[in-house]
Each structure stands twice: as structure tokens, then as C-alpha cells.
Amino acid sequence: MDNAAAFAKVVSIIKPFVKNQDAFAQPTDGTRIIEDLGVNSARLVDIILAFEDEFGIEVDDDSADRVRTLGDAVQMILRKTAPAH
């Protein structure tokens, strides 16, 4: 999976939880999930669980805590879905 495909999936997963639709109209890697999009921390847990289901990954607490932007989410997903060497 490439960066663009992962980004598109992340955006579609987060969409139902977004409170600030204006900020979500032009999402970028730097868009902050809580501060810019208005997602509360309880919903962020739901989003992480949705990432696990969608991508077939396990997200530990440390990884989840580092997801602050859409780009952070994409990079975490790409790392966890990359084939092991």
C-alpha cells in the first residue's frame, strides 16, 4: 500500500468522527486530529480500533499516543503493514 492509498483510507475512517468540517475539507499530512478536526480523545480510541480492523494491525498504546496528525496515522499504518524482511 502506498502513502496516497493509506491517506485516503485514514481520511474515510476518520470522517464520521470529525466535528470541524471546514478543516476536514482540505486534509493534509499535517492536519491535527484533535486540535484541527475537533475529534475528542474518546473518539480517537474508536478511530485507532477502526484502523486495527481495517488494516489488520495491532496498535499498542505507545504507537496510538504518537498519532497526532493524519500523517502520523498514515506513517504508523505503513510501518505496521510493511512486509517483514
Backbone hydrogen bonds, N-H to C=O, Kabsch-Sander energy under -0.5 kcal/mol:
donor,donor_aa,acceptor,acceptor_aa,energy
6,A,2,D,-2.4
7,F,3,N,-2.7
8,A,4,A,-2.4
9,K,5,A,-2.0
10,V,6,A,-2.7
11,V,7,F,-2.7
12,S,8,A,-2.0
13,I,9,K,-2.3
14,I,10,V,-2.4
15,K,11,V,-1.9
17,F,14,I,-2.3
18,V,14,I,-0.6
18,V,15,K,-1.2
19,K,37,L,-2.1
20,N,37,L,-2.4
21,Q,19,K,-1.1
24,F,20,N,-1.3
25,A,21,Q,-0.9
25,A,22,D,-0.8
26,Q,23,A,-0.6
31,T,28,T,-1.5
33,I,68,R,-2.5
34,I,68,R,-0.5
36,D,32,R,-1.0
37,L,32,R,-1.7
38,G,34,I,-1.1
39,V,33,I,-1.7
44,L,40,N,-1.8
45,V,41,S,-1.2
46,D,42,A,-1.2
47,I,43,R,-2.3
48,I,44,L,-2.5
49,L,45,V,-2.3
50,A,46,D,-2.1
51,F,47,I,-2.4
52,E,48,I,-2.2
53,D,49,L,-2.2
54,E,50,A,-3.0
55,F,51,F,-2.7
56,G,52,E,-1.3
57,I,52,E,-1.1
60,D,58,E,-0.6
64,A,60,D,-2.5
65,D,61,D,-2.6
66,R,62,D,-1.0
66,R,63,S,-0.6
67,V,64,A,-1.3
68,R,66,R,-1.2
70,L,31,T,-2.1
71,G,29,D,-2.6
73,A,69,T,-1.9
74,V,70,L,-2.3
75,Q,71,G,-2.8
76,M,72,D,-2.4
77,I,73,A,-2.4
78,L,74,V,-2.8
79,R,75,Q,-2.4
80,K,76,M,-2.4
81,T,77,I,-1.7
82,A,78,L,-0.9
